[in-house]
Amino acid sequence: MVKKKCGLKNPMNTRSNQQLLFGHALTHTGKFQMEQGIGSAKCEHERLVKKMEERGMKHKSPFKPRVKRVRRK
């Protein structure tokens, strides 16, 4: 099985449940999404949700882009 890379220079730390939950919350913020890009943020969110489910945690917050795309002329 090949692990999918999200394109982040520094992926979220998931050693403890607290770090995992904090990282997951960050993926929902507009600042994180703007800095990392929507695609990378969504990929990281999916990775963290998978870790949460592996640890028996429930997940009810779907990923929503918080950054509006700007049209370039």
C-alpha angles and dihedrals in degrees: 000000000000117000115229114234116217097207094245118140090212114025118202118278112244103179095114130033089240092056090046093052093045092050091048091052090051092057088063095057123100092225093056092045092049094048097045101030127249095268095051092044092051092048091050090048090054091048092051093046089053090052090048092052091047088057093049097256122141122235123202105155113092119207113264123182109241096185121082116222115243119222114228119215 
